[in-house]
């Protein structure tokens, strides 16, 4: 089932924006330094060497703190320049993948009032597609197989499409600024990448039935069952990412990336 996140402040999209406000050094480092200083202070009245160590360690702790703060601020400044654009890139990729899953595999084509203006039409389409994808993950395997368009799914076109989406995710994970991503977001993106690749493998298995006609049913069943498992995982991941703020339709005009959090 899809995990709901009703508090926008706690979405991954918000966390990825604020991550660099925290110190780069773990708390244990500062704890060890100050504990050592405390112990040296206790024995400083008995040992002049302990006082010398205390002074030196205090200077080192101060230097460490200043450097740490400056590094965090420097990285935060660099990240701020590309943060919204990368958030938008991820959100657009998730949105396109959601659309590809719904339309290519399950023939999603809702009837929407054509009299609506473009923004209203897109909003309604996204609402219906969200409901549709949430419902999909509740279906058992047999119903999911019946709902699939096998002719479209197990085709070269779909293989190329989903393989391309997997590669796009991998490219995002390897950009210079991916170290600034929240670990939970990285986990979701890696899982999505792997499952899209697995879906492509299932498509290849299914298509082997066209080459090895003596085992056509075997290969097609392997491909079909593998596809059901990975599609369920993919849809669940896409639903989670949408609830975490990462699903957005293409901008229609000059895009203000600073407002994207409200459009997911």
Secondary structure, DSSP 4 states (H G I P E B T S, - for coil): -PPP---GGGSHHHHHHHGGGS-SS-HHHHHHHHHHHHHHHHHTTT-HHHHHHHHHHHHHHHHHHHHHHHHHHHHHHHHHHHHHHHHHHHHHHHHHHHHHIIIIIH-------TTS-HHHHHHHHHHHHHHHHHHHTTS-HHHHHHHS-HHHHTSHHHHHHHHHHHHHHHHHHTSGGGGGS-HHHHHHHHHHHHHHHHHHHHHHHHHHHHH-GGGHHHHHHHHHHHHHHHHHHHHHHHHHHHHTT---PPPSSS--GGGGGGG-
